[in-house]
């Protein structure tokens, strides 16, 4: 995995944190942490999108965030476990992994003005 895909992975993991923060923050410090996590995840996403196809980067980023958020809600916060949720998350992850596998790591062509 190259550095740009590592940015996508880290950005997706940080996305899970800020999404949890949107639901569970209750004081100024938790909200401040949520805002910092939002900024960090999008900065990582922007860095990766400079060198990788933006559509694939965004799909992988949101896939990691979605799957991680659903799993965290079930495992940590007591959200009801439903087999259909797991099946749908697995379907999402198969699509995201497929996109990553068929995408080259070449930088997109520069747009001239």
Buried (B, 14 or more C-beta within 10 A) or exposed (E): EEEBBEBBBBBBBBBBBBBBBEEEBEEEEEEEBBEBBBEBBBEBBEBBBEBBBEEBBBBBBBBBBBBBBBBBBBEEEEBEEEEEBBEBBEEBBEEBEEBBEEBEEEEEEEEEE
